[in-house]
Amino acid sequence: MPGRILGQAVKDYGIYIVDDTTGDSWVLESEGGPNGYVIDEFNSLYGYSIGTFAAPPGAPFLSDMEAVYGALKVVTNNGPTNIGGGGTPRAPLAPAIGN
């Protein structure tokens, strides 16, 4: 279930791949907010941490995330006037950060 939830969010909002893990693996970064850290909430809900080696072997989360990563496409025309490469967004853009 969590892999499908993340997959839908990636489909609706996109994802940025940055840096690398120096190996054949992936890592998801998450943020903390007023209600705590996403990684702690995930662990509380599903019983394991986000990450390649954190989920139990054979967990549906791993196969879901492999499908998500396998379906990713590179966007080469992203820019200030062409956010996310243009086209009609599947979901509204996040509000501007007020800093």
C-alpha positions in Angstrom: 0.0 0.0 0.0 2.7 2.6 0.8 4.5 2.0 -2.5 1.3 2.6 -4.4 0.6 5.8 -2.4 4.0 7.1 -3.2 3.6 6.0 -6.8 0.4 8.0 -7.1 2.1 11.1 -5.6 5.0 10.7 -8.0 2.5 10.5 -10.9 0.6 13.6 -9.7 3.5 15.8 -8.6 6.7 14.4 -10.0 9.9 13.5 -8.3 13.5 14.8 -8.5 16.4 12.4 -8.6 19.5 14.0 -7.2 23.0 12.8 -6.4 23.4 9.1 -6.1 23.7 6.4 -3.5 27.1 5.2 -4.9 25.6 1.8 -5.6 22.7 0.0 -7.1 20.1 1.2 -4.6 17.7 4.1 -3.9 16.9 6.3 -0.9 13.9 8.4 -0.3 14.4 11.6 1.6 11.5 13.1 3.6 10.9 16.2 5.6 10.0 17.1 9.1 7.1 19.4 9.8 4.9 20.7 12.6 3.5 17.2 13.2 6.9 15.4 13.1 8.9 13.5 10.5 7.5 11.6 7.6 10.0 8.8 8.1 8.8 8.3 11.7 5.1 8.3 10.6 5.9 5.8 7.9 7.7 3.5 10.4 4.8 3.8 12.8 2.2 2.9 10.1 4.0 0.1 8.3 6.6 -1.2 10.7 9.7 -0.5 8.7 11.7 2.5 7.5 11.7 4.0 4.0 14.6 2.7 2.0 15.9 -0.2 -0.1 17.3 -2.2 2.8 14.8 -1.2 5.4 11.7 -3.0 4.1 11.5 -6.8 4.8 12.6 -9.0 1.8 9.6 -9.6 -0.5 7.7 -6.6 0.9 5.2 -5.3 -1.7 6.6 -1.9 -1.0 9.9 -2.9 -2.7 8.3 -4.2 -5.9 6.0 -1.1 -6.0 8.9 1.2 -5.8 10.9 -0.7 -8.4 7.9 -0.2 -10.7 7.8 3.5 -9.9 11.5 4.0 -10.5 11.3 1.9 -13.7 8.6 4.2 -15.1 10.4 7.5 -14.5 11.2 9.7 -17.4 13.8 12.4 -17.7 12.4 15.9 -18.1 14.8 18.1 -20.1 12.6 21.2 -20.6 11.9 22.2 -17.0 12.4 25.9 -16.2 10.9 28.9 -14.5 8.3 29.5 -17.3 7.9 25.8 -18.1 7.5 24.2 -14.6 7.9 20.4 -14.7 8.4 20.5 -18.5 5.1 22.2 -19.3 1.7 20.7 -20.2 -1.3 20.5 -18.0 -0.5 19.5 -14.4 -2.3 16.5 -13.0 -2.5 18.3 -9.6 -2.3 21.9 -8.6 1.2 23.3 -8.0 2.3 23.8 -4.4 2.0 27.4 -3.2 5.1 29.6 -3.4 7.5 29.4 -0.5 7.4 32.7 1.4 11.0 33.2 2.2 
